Amino acid sequence: MQNEKILDRATYKKIKGMTREEMQNFLTNYYHNVMKDAESPTLNLGELRTEIGTIKGVGEKRLNEIMEVIEKHLGVNE
């Protein structure tokens, strides 16, 4: 991870020539893009429901209750 190059030479040169305002805009945009990617859930509720349904002793009624709790915490049905 330490040797991974995150910043290519062209971007580095562009950053070096930026004014304070340009740098602030660049960093703000970068931050918002990173946060947007981090907040995106990658949970497939259909697959989750199927997998939970395969657990012995979990019937349709209990499965529906479990899925309601999960969806509530994910903010799916608000």
C-alpha positions in Angstrom: 0.0 0.0 0.0 2.8 2.4 0.8 4.4 1.9 -2.7 1.0 2.3 -4.5 1.0 5.4 -6.7 -2.2 7.3 -6.1 -1.1 10.5 -7.8 0.2 10.5 -11.3 2.8 13.0 -12.5 0.3 15.1 -14.6 -2.1 15.5 -11.6 0.9 16.4 -9.3 2.0 19.1 -11.7 -1.6 20.4 -12.0 -1.9 20.6 -8.1 1.5 22.3 -7.8 0.2 25.2 -10.0 -3.1 25.6 -8.3 -4.2 28.7 -6.3 -5.6 28.3 -2.8 -9.2 28.5 -4.2 -8.5 25.9 -6.9 -6.9 23.5 -4.4 -9.9 24.0 -2.0 -12.3 23.1 -4.8 -10.2 20.2 -5.9 -10.0 18.7 -2.4 -13.7 19.4 -1.7 -14.7 17.5 -4.9 -12.3 14.7 -4.1 -13.8 14.4 -0.6 -17.4 14.3 -1.9 -16.5 11.6 -4.4 -14.8 9.4 -1.9 -17.7 9.8 0.6 -20.3 9.1 -2.1 -18.4 5.8 -2.9 -18.1 4.9 0.7 -21.8 5.4 1.5 -23.1 3.3 -1.4 -24.4 0.0 0.0 -23.6 -3.1 -2.0 -26.1 -5.4 -0.3 -28.4 -7.4 -2.5 -31.6 -7.9 -0.5 -32.9 -10.6 -2.7 -29.8 -12.8 -2.3 -29.8 -12.0 1.4 -33.5 -13.1 1.7 -32.8 -16.3 -0.2 -29.7 -17.2 2.0 -31.5 -16.5 5.3 -34.4 -18.6 4.0 -32.2 -21.6 3.7 -31.4 -21.6 7.4 -33.2 -24.5 9.1 -36.1 -23.3 11.3 -36.6 -20.0 9.5 -40.0 -20.1 7.8 -41.7 -17.5 5.6 -43.2 -15.6 8.5 -40.0 -15.3 10.4 -38.1 -14.5 7.2 -40.5 -11.6 6.6 -39.9 -10.3 10.1 -36.1 -10.5 9.7 -36.2 -8.7 6.4 -38.4 -5.9 7.8 -35.8 -5.3 10.5 -32.9 -5.3 8.0 -34.8 -3.0 5.6 -35.6 -0.7 8.5 -32.0 -0.3 9.5 -30.9 0.2 5.9 -33.6 2.8 5.4 -35.1 1.0 2.4 -38.8 1.4 3.2 -39.0 4.8 4.8 
